[in-house]
Structures are given as C-alpha cells and as structure tokens.
C-alpha cells in the first residue's frame, strides 16, 4: 500500500544551487503571487544540506534554492504546491522513518522538512533586507505556518523550541580580490562557481608591454676601437 501524499500536480525541478531561496519571496510579494517555503528542520546521518537550508516555490512551480538532491527536491516542490493550494503547512520526513518508500537518502540518513505557505511576506522581506545588508538575522516558523522575523537566537543555531522553528541566518561568505593577474582572475572564477557574491573588485589581466622600436644593429656613432694602433 502506498502511503505517499499526492501533490497538487506534477512538476519539474527548476531550482539550482546558484539561486538563492530569498529571490522569489520578495518578488512574489510585489507581484502578489502565492509562494511557499520549504525548510530543512532536522537531519540525522548523511545528508546534502544542514538544518536551515531553504527552498522557495511559487504557484507556477518555479523554485529557488534546494534542500537535497533532485528526487527529494521534486517531491518537496509538489508538496509546496499543495500547501499553496490548501493554505496549510506540512511536515515531511525523508529517509529513515519516512512513509515515502520510493525516496531514499544515502547511508540511512533522515531529513525533516517543514513546508509552509508564505502567510507573511513582510517577515521574509525583512529577513531578505537584513541578509542583503550583510547582517545576521533570524526567521521563525511555527508548525502551523506562521512567520516572524525575530531577533538572532542566543545560541545562534537553527533549532526547535516547542512548535516553533527558529532559523539563524547569516549572509553568504563574501570574497574580496585584491591585485591583478591570472591568479586573481582564477580566484574570481572559483568564487563565481561556488555561488559567492561578485568580488568587490574585478581583477584584470596585466596588459602586455607595447613593443618598442627595435634597436639598430649599427650604432649611430662609430664604435671606438679599444686598441688603437
């Protein structure tokens, strides 16, 4: 007997590691578009993401961020779409102890995901603004899907307090590249591949010196004979 919940409709994985979860949430607020957040709330054993990893999903199935690999993310997107339709939060368990027998995690791990429709876009927008200003912040989500932009947790961790999940959020690591040359350019490319913000300075190659006039093989003045007769 298959105990899996049915999603509102099939969907494709459109999230990429280079897309931040905060991107669609404030934008969807401006467009008055429905949105849901999926948050990794607990992990045990092997896993791709730590607690606090998030993915945002809009009504058309567009997703930003990721919580695991393709199979898990596709299923989470389906549940996020269902949460948008019903207006109710959902709590999902993958891996050990999960009712989803066809979705497995490596090494017998377990991952819990809280999926909640975005009921307070302003709370997420304030969190987004703080991260954009490179300030650590926090976001709390209750099991029934209530969002609050709150103060930074005293222990600076992502954890449950009763029925409330408190997320400690920090800005992405920033890279400052100083200098010029191929080494700086290679470092900037590595930063871009690692989804780091653009370097504060753009390294450039050292221009090759312009070729000067070739020295004449004959001197303008006759060479002096060091051994006069």
Secondary structure, 3 states (H helix, E strand, C coil): CCCCCCCCCCCCCCCCCCCCCHHHHHHHHHHCCCEEEEEEEEEECCCCCCCCCEEEEECCCCEEECCCCHHHHHHHHHHHHHHHHHCCCEEEEEECCCCCCCCCCHHHCEEEEEEEECCCHHHHHHHHHHHHCCCCEEEEEECCCCEECCCCCCCCCCEEECCEEEEEECCCCCCCCCCCCHHHHHHHHHHHHCCCCCCCCCCCCCCCCCCCCCCCCCCCCCCCCCCCC
